[in-house]
Amino acid sequence: MRLALPQPPRALISLVPLVDVLLIMLVFFMVTSTYLDLDMIPAAERSEDAAAPMPAQAAPGGAGMLLIRLAPDGRPWLRGQALDAGALAAALDAHRRAGPDAAVSVLASPRADVQALVTLMDAVNDAGLTRLRVLRTEGVP
């Protein structure tokens, strides 16, 4: 004869600690999100373009503006030609030597990596150019 031993009741899984942790995480992210600077890379707005235009053509004795397009693959393009790092540095240096009012505008593709944009901005800064404008394209619905 076999005796049936009563099985101990199974422990219930409580969701209270999970909810507590989620609420703590919610409060943490709400507090830290107020300190984020979402405008770390300023982009020129249309109203700013009208208020303070940069010369698109070289003025007599001036350098004008250099437009560099950042392709979706992260490569910079200047005047329809893809540039490597050396050619980009040479073009930026030549533009800087053209005059004190030398300006650079970067038109970045929405699909380009942020790292590629930062690398391009560093190259402009390393060339000694201080007037840099990052442009963005608006999506058409």
LINRA-V919505 format. One line per field, one symbol per residue. psi: psi as a letter, one per 20 degrees, with the letter a starting at -180 (. if undefined). burial: I if it has 24 or more other ideal C-beta (glycine too) atoms within 12 Angstrom, else O. A space follows every 10 residues. Layout:
# LINRA-V919505
psi->???
burial->???
This chain:
# LINRA-V919505
psi->pppoppqqqq pqopighghg ghhghggghg ghhiipnilh opqprhhhgh hmqqphqprp jrhbqpoppo rhjjpqpplj pqqagghghg ghghhhihri kpqpppopqh iqqhhhghgg hhhgghijpi npppqqqppp .
burial->OOOOOOOOOO OOOOOOOOOO OOOOOOOOOO OOOOOOOOOO OOOIOOOOOO OOOIOOOOOO OOIIIIIIII IOOIIIIIOO OOIOOOOIIO IIOOIIOOOO OIIIIIIIIO OIOOOIIOII IOIIOOIOIO IIIIIOOOOO O
